[in-house]
Amino acid sequence: MANSAQSKKRARQAEKHRKHNAGQRSMLRTCIKNVVKTIAGGKREDAQSAYNIAVPIIDKMVNKGIIHKNKAARHKGRLNAHICAMQAA
């Protein structure tokens, strides 16, 4: 447990940041799931529009330090590959 005033404050701040970041991560996962659902639905135009909504959110999470840039690139690349595969099929 925190003993000094400074460490008590840091513990309060850490908990506040943890809760905020958890909400941000949840929003990110929801956006990715929305794209996956629309891809499974089979309509390429809807999937592309959901992807276009998700990409700025993914990039914003990278800038805030919520996720690593390589993870963001991996998600964007895989989602885009699925959408391109829909077009080819």
DSSP file (Angstrom, degrees, kcal/mol; ACC not computed):
  #  RESIDUE AA STRUCTURE BP1 BP2  ACC     N-H-->O    O-->H-N    N-H-->O    O-->H-N    TCO  KAPPA ALPHA  PHI   PSI    X-CA   Y-CA   Z-CA
    1    1 A M              0   0    0      0, 0.0     2,-0.1     0, 0.0     7,-0.1   0.000 360.0 360.0 360.0 150.0    0.0    0.0    0.0
    2    2 A A        +     0   0    0      1,-0.1     3,-0.0     5,-0.1     6,-0.0  -0.428 360.0 179.2 -69.5 138.0    1.1    3.5   -0.7
    3    3 A N        +     0   0    0     -2,-0.1    -1,-0.1     0, 0.0     2,-0.1   0.823  56.4  61.1-107.1 -49.1    2.7    5.3    2.3
    4    4 A S  S  > S-     0   0    0      1,-0.1     4,-2.0     4,-0.0     5,-0.2  -0.345  85.4-114.8 -80.9 163.7    3.7    8.8    1.2
    5    5 A A  H  > S+     0   0    0      1,-0.2     4,-2.2     2,-0.2     5,-0.2   0.884 116.8  53.2 -62.6 -38.8    1.4   11.4   -0.1
    6    6 A Q  H  > S+     0   0    0      1,-0.2     4,-2.4     2,-0.2    -1,-0.2   0.921 109.7  46.3 -64.2 -44.3    3.1   11.3   -3.5
    7    7 A S  H  > S+     0   0    0      2,-0.2     4,-1.9     1,-0.2    -1,-0.2   0.837 110.8  53.4 -70.4 -30.9    2.7    7.5   -3.8
    8    8 A K  H  X S+     0   0    0     -4,-2.0     4,-2.0     2,-0.2    -1,-0.2   0.911 110.3  47.5 -65.7 -42.2   -1.0    7.8   -2.7
    9    9 A K  H  X S+     0   0    0     -4,-2.2     4,-2.7     1,-0.2    -2,-0.2   0.916 110.7  51.1 -64.9 -42.8   -1.6   10.4   -5.4
   10   10 A R  H  X S+     0   0    0     -4,-2.4     4,-2.6     1,-0.2    -1,-0.2   0.872 108.6  52.3 -63.4 -35.9    0.1    8.2   -8.0
   11   11 A A  H  X S+     0   0    0     -4,-1.9     4,-1.9     2,-0.2    -1,-0.2   0.904 110.5  47.9 -65.7 -40.7   -2.0    5.2   -7.0
   12   12 A R  H  X S+     0   0    0     -4,-2.0     4,-2.1     2,-0.2    -2,-0.2   0.930 114.0  46.8 -63.7 -45.0   -5.2    7.3   -7.4
   13   13 A Q  H  X S+     0   0    0     -4,-2.7     4,-2.7     1,-0.2     5,-0.2   0.897 109.6  53.6 -64.6 -40.5   -4.0    8.6  -10.8
   14   14 A A  H  X S+     0   0    0     -4,-2.6     4,-2.4     1,-0.2    -1,-0.2   0.903 109.8  47.8 -62.5 -41.0   -3.0    5.1  -12.0
   15   15 A E  H  X S+     0   0    0     -4,-1.9     4,-2.1     2,-0.2    -1,-0.2   0.899 112.0  49.8 -66.7 -40.3   -6.5    3.8  -11.2
   16   16 A K  H  X S+     0   0    0     -4,-2.1     4,-2.0     1,-0.2    -2,-0.2   0.921 113.7  45.3 -63.7 -44.6   -8.2    6.7  -13.0
   17   17 A H  H  X S+     0   0    0     -4,-2.7     4,-2.9     2,-0.2     5,-0.2   0.878 109.9  55.6 -66.9 -37.8   -6.0    6.2  -16.0
   18   18 A R  H  X S+     0   0    0     -4,-2.4     4,-2.0    -5,-0.2    -2,-0.2   0.917 109.3  46.4 -61.6 -43.4   -6.6    2.4  -16.0
   19   19 A K  H  X S+     0   0    0     -4,-2.1     4,-1.7     2,-0.2    -1,-0.2   0.908 113.8  48.4 -65.9 -41.7  -10.3    2.9  -16.0
   20   20 A H  H  X S+     0   0    0     -4,-2.0     4,-1.9     1,-0.2    -2,-0.2   0.932 112.3  48.1 -63.6 -46.0  -10.1    5.4  -18.9
   21   21 A N  H  X S+     0   0    0     -4,-2.9     4,-2.7     1,-0.2    -1,-0.2   0.853 106.9  57.1 -65.2 -34.5   -7.8    3.2  -20.9
   22   22 A A  H  X S+     0   0    0     -4,-2.0     4,-2.1    -5,-0.2    -1,-0.2   0.904 107.6  48.3 -63.2 -40.2  -10.1    0.2  -20.4
   23   23 A G  H  X S+     0   0    0     -4,-1.7     4,-2.1     2,-0.2    -1,-0.2   0.889 111.4  49.9 -65.2 -39.4  -13.0    2.2  -21.9
   24   24 A Q  H  X S+     0   0    0     -4,-1.9     4,-2.2     2,-0.2    -2,-0.2   0.917 110.7  49.1 -65.5 -43.4  -10.8    3.2  -24.8
   25   25 A R  H  X S+     0   0    0     -4,-2.7     4,-2.5     1,-0.2    -2,-0.2   0.885 109.6  52.9 -62.8 -38.6   -9.7   -0.4  -25.4
   26   26 A S  H  X S+     0   0    0     -4,-2.1     4,-2.2     2,-0.2    -1,-0.2   0.913 108.6  49.3 -63.1 -43.2  -13.4   -1.5  -25.3
   27   27 A M  H  X S+     0   0    0     -4,-2.1     4,-2.2     2,-0.2    -1,-0.2   0.902 110.8  51.1 -62.0 -41.4  -14.4    1.0  -27.9
   28   28 A L  H  X S+     0   0    0     -4,-2.2     4,-2.1     1,-0.2    -2,-0.2   0.933 110.5  47.6 -61.5 -47.4  -11.5   -0.1  -30.1
   29   29 A R  H  X S+     0   0    0     -4,-2.5     4,-2.6     1,-0.2    -1,-0.2   0.878 109.7  53.9 -63.1 -38.0  -12.5   -3.8  -29.9
   30   30 A T  H  X S+     0   0    0     -4,-2.2     4,-2.2     2,-0.2    -1,-0.2   0.915 107.8  49.8 -62.9 -43.0  -16.1   -2.9  -30.6
   31   31 A C  H  X S+     0   0    0     -4,-2.2     4,-1.7     2,-0.2    -2,-0.2   0.913 112.1  47.7 -62.4 -42.1  -15.1   -1.0  -33.8
   32   32 A I  H  X S+     0   0    0     -4,-2.1     4,-2.3     1,-0.2    -2,-0.2   0.913 111.1  51.0 -65.5 -42.0  -13.0   -4.0  -34.9
   33   33 A K  H  X S+     0   0    0     -4,-2.6     4,-2.6     1,-0.2    -1,-0.2   0.866 105.9  56.1 -64.0 -35.5  -15.9   -6.4  -34.2
   34   34 A N  H  X S+     0   0    0     -4,-2.2     4,-2.1     2,-0.2    -1,-0.2   0.905 108.4  47.2 -62.6 -40.3  -18.3   -4.3  -36.2
   35   35 A V  H  X S+     0   0    0     -4,-1.7     4,-2.3     2,-0.2    -2,-0.2   0.924 111.7  50.4 -65.9 -43.4  -16.0   -4.6  -39.2
   36   36 A V  H  X S+     0   0    0     -4,-2.3     4,-2.3     1,-0.2    -2,-0.2   0.898 110.1  50.8 -62.4 -40.2  -15.7   -8.3  -38.7
   37   37 A K  H  X S+     0   0    0     -4,-2.6     4,-1.7     1,-0.2    -1,-0.2   0.913 110.6  47.9 -63.8 -42.6  -19.5   -8.7  -38.5
   38   38 A T  H  X>S+     0   0    0     -4,-2.1     4,-0.9     2,-0.2     5,-0.7   0.860 110.3  52.4 -69.4 -33.0  -20.1   -6.7  -41.7
   39   39 A I  H ><5S+     0   0    0     -4,-2.3     3,-0.8     1,-0.2    -1,-0.2   0.926 109.6  49.1 -64.5 -42.9  -17.4   -8.8  -43.5
   40   40 A A  H 3<5S+     0   0    0     -4,-2.3    -2,-0.2     1,-0.2    -1,-0.2   0.813 102.5  63.7 -65.2 -29.2  -19.3  -11.9  -42.3
   41   41 A G  H 3<5S-     0   0    0     -4,-1.7    -1,-0.2    -5,-0.2    -2,-0.2   0.785 105.7-131.1 -66.2 -27.6  -22.5  -10.4  -43.6
   42   42 A G  T <<5 +     0   0    0     -4,-0.9     2,-0.8    -3,-0.8    -3,-0.1   0.363  64.9 124.7  97.8  -5.9  -21.1  -10.5  -47.1
   43   43 A K     >< -     0   0    0     -5,-0.7     4,-2.1     1,-0.2    -1,-0.2  -0.800  42.2-164.3 -93.4 114.6  -21.8   -6.9  -48.3
   44   44 A R  H  > S+     0   0    0     -2,-0.8     4,-2.7     1,-0.2     5,-0.2   0.876  85.6  53.9 -66.0 -39.5  -18.6   -5.4  -49.4
   45   45 A E  H  > S+     0   0    0      1,-0.2     4,-2.1     2,-0.2    -1,-0.2   0.915 111.1  46.0 -63.8 -42.5  -19.8   -1.8  -49.4
   46   46 A D  H  > S+     0   0    0      2,-0.2     4,-2.3     1,-0.2    -1,-0.2   0.899 113.1  50.3 -65.8 -39.7  -21.0   -2.0  -45.8
   47   47 A A  H  X S+     0   0    0     -4,-2.1     4,-2.3    -9,-0.3    -2,-0.2   0.901 110.1  50.1 -64.6 -40.8  -17.7   -3.7  -44.8
   48   48 A Q  H  X S+     0   0    0     -4,-2.7     4,-2.4     2,-0.2    -1,-0.2   0.899 111.0  48.4 -65.8 -40.0  -15.7   -1.0  -46.5
   49   49 A S  H  X S+     0   0    0     -4,-2.1     4,-1.4     2,-0.2    -2,-0.2   0.898 111.9  49.1 -68.4 -38.9  -17.6    1.8  -44.7
   50   50 A A  H  X S+     0   0    0     -4,-2.3     4,-1.9     2,-0.2    -2,-0.2   0.893 111.6  50.4 -65.0 -38.3  -17.2    0.1  -41.3
   51   51 A Y  H  X S+     0   0    0     -4,-2.3     4,-2.3     1,-0.2    -2,-0.2   0.905 107.3  53.2 -63.8 -42.6  -13.5   -0.3  -42.1
   52   52 A N  H  < S+     0   0    0     -4,-2.4    -1,-0.2     1,-0.2    -2,-0.2   0.799 110.9  47.5 -65.3 -27.8  -13.3    3.4  -43.0
   53   53 A I  H  X S+     0   0    0     -4,-1.4     4,-0.7    -5,-0.1    -1,-0.2   0.858 113.2  48.4 -75.9 -37.1  -14.9    4.3  -39.6
   54   54 A A  H  X S+     0   0    0     -4,-1.9     4,-2.5     1,-0.2     5,-0.2   0.832  97.1  68.9 -75.8 -33.4  -12.6    1.9  -37.7
   55   55 A V  H  X S+     0   0    0     -4,-2.3     4,-2.5     1,-0.2     5,-0.2   0.906  99.6  46.3 -59.3 -47.4   -9.2    3.0  -39.1
   56   56 A P  H  > S+     0   0    0      0, 0.0     4,-2.2     0, 0.0    -1,-0.2   0.868 113.0  51.7 -64.1 -32.1   -9.1    6.5  -37.6
   57   57 A I  H  X S+     0   0    0     -4,-0.7     4,-1.9     2,-0.2    -2,-0.2   0.917 109.7  48.8 -68.3 -42.0  -10.1    5.1  -34.2
   58   58 A I  H  X S+     0   0    0     -4,-2.5     4,-1.4     1,-0.2    -1,-0.2   0.930 112.7  48.2 -61.2 -45.2   -7.3    2.5  -34.4
   59   59 A D  H  X S+     0   0    0     -4,-2.5     4,-2.1     1,-0.2    -1,-0.2   0.874 108.7  54.1 -63.6 -37.3   -4.8    5.2  -35.3
   60   60 A K  H  X S+     0   0    0     -4,-2.2     4,-1.7     1,-0.2    -1,-0.2   0.879 105.1  53.6 -65.1 -37.0   -6.0    7.4  -32.4
   61   61 A M  H  X>S+     0   0    0     -4,-1.9     5,-2.4     1,-0.2     6,-1.0   0.839 107.3  52.2 -67.1 -31.9   -5.5    4.5  -30.0
   62   62 A V  H ><5S+     0   0    0     -4,-1.4     3,-1.0     3,-0.2    -2,-0.2   0.933 108.8  49.4 -66.6 -45.4   -1.9    4.2  -31.2
   63   63 A N  H 3<5S+     0   0    0     -4,-2.1    -2,-0.2     1,-0.3    -1,-0.2   0.820 111.2  49.8 -64.8 -30.1   -1.3    7.9  -30.7
   64   64 A K  H 3<5S-     0   0    0     -4,-1.7    -1,-0.3    -5,-0.2    -2,-0.2   0.563 114.9-117.2 -83.6  -8.9   -2.7    7.7  -27.2
   65   65 A G  T <<5S+     0   0    0     -3,-1.0    -3,-0.2    -4,-0.5    -2,-0.1   0.660  78.5 125.6  83.6  16.0   -0.5    4.7  -26.4
   66   66 A I  S   <S+     0   0    0     -5,-2.4     2,-0.3    -6,-0.2    -4,-0.2   0.903  79.9  13.2 -74.2 -41.5   -3.4    2.3  -25.8
   67   67 A I  S    S-     0   0    0     -6,-1.0    -2,-0.2    -9,-0.2    -1,-0.2  -0.897  88.6 -98.7-130.4 162.8   -2.1   -0.2  -28.3
   68   68 A H     >  -     0   0    0     -2,-0.3     4,-2.0     1,-0.1     3,-0.2  -0.467  30.3-120.5 -79.0 152.0    1.3   -0.6  -30.1
   69   69 A K  H  > S+     0   0    0      1,-0.2     4,-2.3     2,-0.2     5,-0.1   0.830 112.7  55.0 -64.2 -32.3    1.6    0.6  -33.7
   70   70 A N  H  > S+     0   0    0      2,-0.2     4,-2.3     1,-0.2    -1,-0.2   0.877 106.4  51.1 -69.3 -36.0    2.4   -2.9  -35.0
   71   71 A K  H  > S+     0   0    0      2,-0.2     4,-2.4    -3,-0.2    -2,-0.2   0.909 110.7  49.2 -64.7 -41.4   -0.8   -4.3  -33.5
   72   72 A A  H  X S+     0   0    0     -4,-2.0     4,-2.7     1,-0.2     5,-0.2   0.924 111.4  48.7 -63.0 -44.3   -2.7   -1.5  -35.2
   73   73 A A  H  X S+     0   0    0     -4,-2.3     4,-2.6     1,-0.2    -1,-0.2   0.886 110.5  52.0 -63.3 -38.5   -1.0   -2.2  -38.5
   74   74 A R  H  X S+     0   0    0     -4,-2.3     4,-2.4     2,-0.2     5,-0.2   0.928 111.5  46.0 -63.9 -45.7   -1.8   -5.9  -38.1
   75   75 A H  H  X S+     0   0    0     -4,-2.4     4,-2.5     2,-0.2     5,-0.3   0.944 115.2  46.3 -62.2 -47.9   -5.5   -5.3  -37.4
   76   76 A K  H  X S+     0   0    0     -4,-2.7     4,-2.3     1,-0.2    -2,-0.2   0.909 113.8  48.9 -63.0 -41.8   -5.8   -2.8  -40.3
   77   77 A G  H  X S+     0   0    0     -4,-2.6     4,-2.1    -5,-0.2    -1,-0.2   0.912 113.0  45.9 -65.1 -43.4   -3.9   -5.1  -42.7
   78   78 A R  H  X S+     0   0    0     -4,-2.4     4,-2.0     2,-0.2    -2,-0.2   0.917 113.9  48.0 -68.5 -42.0   -5.9   -8.2  -41.9
   79   79 A L  H  X S+     0   0    0     -4,-2.5     4,-2.0    -5,-0.2    -2,-0.2   0.929 113.2  48.3 -63.2 -43.4   -9.3   -6.4  -42.1
   80   80 A N  H  X S+     0   0    0     -4,-2.3     4,-2.6    -5,-0.3    -1,-0.2   0.876 108.5  54.5 -64.7 -36.9   -8.4   -4.8  -45.4
   81   81 A A  H  X S+     0   0    0     -4,-2.1     4,-2.2     1,-0.2    -1,-0.2   0.899 107.6  50.1 -64.2 -39.7   -7.2   -8.2  -46.7
   82   82 A H  H  X S+     0   0    0     -4,-2.0     4,-1.6     2,-0.2    -1,-0.2   0.901 111.3  48.8 -64.2 -40.0  -10.6   -9.7  -45.9
   83   83 A I  H  X S+     0   0    0     -4,-2.0     4,-1.5     1,-0.2    -2,-0.2   0.908 111.5  49.1 -67.4 -41.0  -12.4   -6.9  -47.6
   84   84 A C  H  X S+     0   0    0     -4,-2.6     4,-1.8     1,-0.2    -1,-0.2   0.869 108.2  54.3 -65.9 -35.4  -10.2   -7.2  -50.7
   85   85 A A  H  X S+     0   0    0     -4,-2.2     4,-1.8     1,-0.2    -1,-0.2   0.847 103.9  56.0 -66.2 -32.9  -10.9  -11.0  -50.7
   86   86 A M  H  < S+     0   0    0     -4,-1.6    -1,-0.2     1,-0.2    -2,-0.2   0.891 106.9  49.9 -63.2 -38.5  -14.6  -10.2  -50.7
   87   87 A Q  H  < S+     0   0    0     -4,-1.5    -2,-0.2     1,-0.2    -1,-0.2   0.889 110.5  49.0 -67.9 -38.9  -14.1   -8.2  -53.9
   88   88 A A  H  <        0   0    0     -4,-1.8    -1,-0.2     1,-0.2    -2,-0.2   0.829 360.0 360.0 -71.3 -31.2  -12.2  -10.9  -55.6
   89   89 A A     <        0   0    0     -4,-1.8    -1,-0.2    -5,-0.2    -2,-0.2   0.483 360.0 360.0 -78.9 360.0  -14.7  -13.6  -54.8
